[in-house]
Amino acid sequence: MAGAALIDGQWIAGEQRDIVVDPATGDEIADVARCSVSDMSLAISAAERSFAGWRHLLPAKRGAILRSWASLMRDHSEELAVLVTSEQGKPLAEARHEIAYGAGFLEWFAAEGERAYGETIPSHKVGSSLQVRMHPIGVAAAITPWNFPVAMITRKAGAALAAGCPIIVKPAPETPLSALAVARLAEEAGIPRGVLQLVVGHPIELSTPLLRDTRVRALSFTGSTEVGRLLLKGAADTIKKVSLELGGHAPFVIFDDVDLERAVNGAMAAKFATSGQDCLAANRIYVQRGIYDAFVDAFAEAVAQLKVGHGLESTTDIGPMTKLSVANKCRTHIDDAVKKGARAFSANQEAGLGLNFVPPTLLSDVTEEMLIAREETFGPVAAVLPFDSEEEVVARANANEMGLAGYVYTDNLRRALRLSEQIECGMLGINTASFTGPPIPFGGWKQSGLGREGSRHGLAEYMELKYVCFGDLAA
């Protein structure tokens, strides 16, 4: 049902349409419904009606439906991956990985929903019994981003549905096709009418009723810090439970006691996955001066080998930026850094690839005054900065209002333990660039967000605690 929207168990075409383009070519690949505020109001009403039936379904039954949805995603993984690459631009191999990653969240929460345990409290009152119970919060809403258009839906929807909450998903306007496809598979898996709905259209227009309606009790958003602030303000009037996964500006700290090849491989993985369009991307690569020159040489050589092209080409490592604004920000950061004294090393890029393409670029000798040292780039531009001491680099790494992820490479165990305490971020990789997945609590500190996704903590974002005191049991 591509091109439609799923509201109250019905696929609607919408009175107006929006165009979806291939970011690599600029070609139109589809048109989709542009839902209205009244459509969103219908979706909220349908979700409210479906709540009682879904919350009282046994957790094992809800889990079986989630597992079926995951299985269907795996069965259709190639078609879904092609859709993701076509509308988002990432290399096909990474799109395939995203589908498997997204299905994994459904499988995880299918089981975790059966473990939403409460607790019994030793009583402080004679003759009383004290309990804490976990209850689904009610209608939930998810506003998802364009960089992981499938996995961010399943990470949010899997948790909400497992908790017993119906959910309304508003996908990014740049990437609605894969969202519509996974919603169709959810319907095929047996999710009841109104329990999962997908409403496509203008972000501001459709978020307004979600924020104002008191029936929507939880809101989850992944995207920029600027938009997150606006949503948090908008949700304040109705005191919604809000979880926000916002921007990052990850420090990647390399000490001179580490194996150089391992550090280069880690930095490549942490910087250039998803063509750099990843909130976990290493934005500031701090290298201790003892190996700084050797690292820059080896890193530049590795960057030069990256192949730029359409994501559907098998040899492509770096696809287009999904949005022209992202590509332009990358170019601004490169120009600013070079003007202020940085050295630039760029991989070759074929002529005529288009304005959305940015050649993977290494900027060395970056200083804190440059834009790229202060702002998230969100593209294939790596900033390398030298440092001398551990104390210095910890202070520099923490001197930012973003605190989503960080990376440390060292062979000194004592140092690794110290920095695991001192780096201010929600997630830290020690000698690894790969640490995400369904079991882990994904989220940040400071202005990188509120709450967590994945893990048992992600389930709790869609549940309320109820304390119950049974009195006079001895009577």
N, C-alpha and C positions, 0 to 999 in steps of 0.2 A: 504493500500500500504506500509506496514511495510517493511523495508529493502531497500527502494528506496529513492529518493530525488525529490522535486517538483521544477522544473525549467521551466519557460515559459509555464505554464499550462500542462506540461507533467511530468509523473512519470518516472524517469530514474533509471536504476539499477546500473550504474557505472561500469567501467572496473575493479576496484579494490574494495575490501571489507574490512571492519573492524569488529572485534568481539565485541559483547556486553556481559558482564558477570553479574551474580547476585553477588553483593558484599558480601552477607552473606555466600555463598557457594563456590564462584569461578567458578561455572558452566557456560558454554556458554548458553545463552538464545536466541541469534539471531546474524545475521551478517547484516551489513548495507553498503550502498554505501560509498565509499571514493571518494568524488568529487575532481576534479582537478581545477587548476587555470583557465583553459579554460571554465570549467563548470561555475565558478563564473563570468567570463566575460560575458558569455551568459545570466546569471541571471541579471547582471547589465544592459545589453542592453534591455532585456525584461522589466525590471522595468522602464527604461527611456521611452520606447514606450507606456507603460500603463499609464504614469503619466497624460497626458492631459485628457484622458477620465475619470480617477478616480477623479481628482481634480475638474472637472466640473460637476460631479454627485452631485445632491442636497445633502446637509448634512443629511437631513432626510432619503434619500435613502441609503446613506452610513451607517447611524445608524441602519436602518432596517436589513441590512446584518450582522452587528455586533451583534445585538440582536438575530438573527437566529443562529449565530455561538455560542453564549453563551447558547442558549436553547439546541442546540445539545450537547454541553459539559455536560450540566446537565443531559440530557437523557442518556448519555453514561458515567456517572460519575464513576460507579463501575469499568467498564473495564479500564478507564483511571487511576483510583487509583491503580489498580493491576499492571498496567504497571509501574507507578511511583515507587511503592514499590519494584517491581522486579529488576529494574535497578538502583534505587537510594538507597534503603534500609530502608527508613523511615517507621515507623509503619503505617499500613493501615489506621487507623483512621486519622492520620495526612495527609496522601495522599488524602483521601476523602475531608478533609478540604481545601487542596490546590486546588483541582479542583473547588470547590465552590468559593474560593477566586479568582482564575483566571478568572472564568466566570463573576464575579462581576466587574472586570476591563473593560471587553467588554461592559457590560451594562452601566457602568458609562460613558465611553467615547462615546458610542452611543448617549447619550443625550448631553454630553459636547461639542461634535462637532457642535451642532446647536447653541452653545453659544460662538463661537469664535468672540466675538464682537470687533469692532474697536472703534474709538472715534472721536468726533468732538472737535476741539480746538478753543476757542474764538480767533478770528483773531487779530493779532498785525499789520496787513496791511490793509489799507483802500480798500474796495471793493473786498477783498479776502475771500475765504472760505477754511478752513484747515481741512483735514481729516487724520486719521491714520487707515490703513487697515491691516488685518491679512491675509497672504498668506501662503499656504503650501510651505515648503522649497524645496521639490523635493524628489529624491530617498533617502531613509533612509536605514540604516543597523543596525542590532541588534546582538550582540554577548552575548549569554545567559549562565548562570551557571548551574551546576549540582545539587545544593542543592534545588532549586525550579524550576524544569525543565519545568513546565507548566505555572505557574503564572508569571514567568519573561518574558515569550514570550508574554502573553496576556497583561501584563502591558505596554510593549513597543509597541507591534504591535497595540493594541487598540488605543493608543494615536496617533501613526503615521497615521493609516488608517482613524481615525476620522478627523484628520487635513487635509486629502486629499493627503497624501503621500503614494506611494507604498513602501513596505519594504521587505528587504532580511534578513532572520533570519539564523544565524549560531549557532546551539545549541552545548552544550558541548559534546565532544565525548563519555563521560561516560553515557550520558542519551539521546540518540537520539530517542528512540522508542516512548516515550510519545509525543515528539515534532512532529514526523511524524504523529502520530495519530491525534493531534489537527489540524495540517495542512490539513489532509484529511477532517476533519469536517468543516474547513473553506471553502474548495473547495465546499463541499456539501451545505454550507450556501449561496453560490452564489458569493463569491469573484472572480472578473474577472481574467482572465489569466494575469499573470505577476505582479499583484498587491501585492500578498503575495507569496513569494517563500522561500523554506527551503532547504538550502545547507549544507550537512553534510560532515565532513572530518577533516583533520589536521588543528588545529587552526591557526598556524603561516602561513602555506601555503595559506589558504583561506582568512586570514585577509589582506594579502599583497595587493591584487587587490582592496579590499574595501578602503584601506588607500590611494592608489595611484591614483585611478580613480576620476577625477574631477566631474563626473556625480553623484557620491555619495556625497550628500551634508550634511548629518547628520549621526552620528555614536553614538550608545548607547551601553554601556558595563557594565555588572555586573560581578565582580570577584575581584581578588587580587589587591592590590595597586601596586605591582611590575609590573603586566601586564598592568594595567591602565596607568602607566607612559610611557611604551613603545608605547601603542596605541596613547596616546596624542602626543608624539613626532612624530610618523608616520603620524598623521593627520595634523601636522603643515604645511607641504609643500603645501597642497591643502586647508588650512584654513577651515576645516570642522567645523560644529557645533557639539561639543562633549559633551555628558552627561555620567558621570561615577559614578557608585555606587560601592564603593570600600570597603576595609576592615574596620572592627570595633574593638573596644577594650573597650566595654561599662562599665562605672562605675555604680555600683548599691549601693546607699548610704542609710544606714538604721540608723535612729536616735533612741535613747533610749526612746523616748516618744511614739513610735508606738506599736500597738498590735503585740506581738511576732508571733502568729500564722499567722496573715495576712502577716507579713514580710517573714516568711518562705515559705508560699504558693506562694508569688510573686517571690521570688528568685528561687524556683523550676521551675516555669513557664518560667521565663526569661533565665534560664540557660539550661534547658534540652529539650526544644522544638526542633524538628528536630534532636534529638539525639545530641544536642549541635552544629550542623553544620549550624549555623545561624549567619549572620553578626550582628544581633541585640542581640546576646547572651550576658548575663552578664558575663564579663570576670574578673572584679575586684569587689568583693563584700565587701564594706567597712561597718563595723558594729561598732557603738559607744560602747566604752568600758563598759558602764553600763549594757548592755545586751549581751555583746560579748560571754561569756561562755554559757549562756542559749541558745543563737541563734545557736552556733556551735553544741551543744548537740541535739537540735531539728532538725536542718538541717541535721545532720549526720543520725539521725533516719529516716528522710524522704527519704534521698538518698538510704539508705539500703533497702528500700521497692521497689525500681525500678527493673523491670524485664527486663533482657537482652535476646534478641533472634531475630529470623527471623521476619522481619516486617509483614509477612503474618499471623503470629500467633496472635490470638486475645488478648493474655495476654501480649504482648510485649510493653514495654515503651521505650526501647532504642534499636535501630537497629544497624547494622554495620556502620562503617565509609565507605563512598562511595569509598574512595581511601586509599590504604595502607599508602601513605605518610602522610595522615591526622592522621591515627591511630598512626604511629610512632612518629609524633610530639607530640601527647598527652602523649605518654609514656616518651618521652624526658623531657617534662615539669614536669611530676610527679617525675621522677628520680632526676632531678635537684633540685626541691623544697625540697624533702625529704633529699637529701644530705646537703642542706643548712639550715636544721632545721625545716621544716614544718612537721606537723602531717597529715597522710593520712588515710582517712576512705573510704573504697570502698564497693560497693554492691557486692553480690555474683555473679559469672558468671560461667555458666556450662563449664566443661572441653570440649575441642574439638570444640569450636565455631569458631575458626579461627582467623587469625592475624588481620583481619579488625575490630574485636570487641574490644572495650575498656570498662571495667566496669565503671559505673558512680562513680566518685571519688570526695571527698571533701578534699581539702587541707586547713588546718587552720594554723594560725600563719605565714602567707605568708608575706614576706618582699619585698621591692621595688627592691632588688638586684636579686631576682629570675626571671628566664626567663618568667614565667607565668604572672608576674606583668608587664612585658614590651612588650610581644608579644601576638597576638591573638592566642588562642588555637584551636578554631573551632572544639571542641569535648566536650564530657560529663565530663569535669574536672572543678570543681568550686574552685576558689581561694578566701579565706576569709581573710581579713586584718582588724586589729583593728584601730580605730582612737579615738581622744579625743575631738577635737573642730571642730566647723563648718568651721572656717577659714582654719584650717589644711586640712580637707578633700576636700574642694573646690580646694585648690592648688594641692593636690595629684591627684584628679580626672582629672584636666586639664593638668597635666604634661605629655602629650602624644600627638603625632602628629595625632592620630586618633580622629575623632569627629563625629561619625555617630549617636549613640544613647546614652541615659543615663536614669537612674532611680533614683528616690528619694522617700523614705518612711519616712513620718513624720506626726504627728498630729498638728504641729504648723503652722498655716496659714501664719504668717509673714515669717517664715523660708522657707516655700514652695515657696512663692513669690520671696524671695531673691535668692534662688537657681535656680529658673526658669530663672532668668536673668544671673546668674553667671556661670552655667555649660556650657562648650563650646562644643555644639553638635547640630546637625541638628534636632534631635527629642528627646523629653524628656517626660517620663512618671512619673507623680506624684501620688504615691499610686496606681499604676496599672502597670501590665506587658504587657498589651494588648492595643495597640494604632494604629496599622496599618490598612489599608483599602483603597479602591479606592478614597475616597474624600480627603485624606491627602497628603501633599507634602512630599514624601519619598526621603531623601537624607542627605548628611553629610557635615560637615565643614572640614577645613584643608585637610589632605591627605586622607580623607574618600570619597572624590568625588567632582564632579561638577554637577550642575543642579539638577533637581527634577523629580521624577516620580510619577504618580497618580496626582489627583487634576487638577485644571485648569492650574497650573504651568507645569504639565507634558505635557499637550497639547501644550503649548508654546514652548517646546523643538523642535517641528517639524514645527514651523511656523516662518515666517519672518515678520517684521513690514515694511510697506510702508507708507511713509508720502506723501500726495498729496496736493498741493496748487493750488486752482482755482483762477486765477487772473482776473481782469477787469470785474467782475460780474456786476458792476454798470454802465458799458458802454452801 
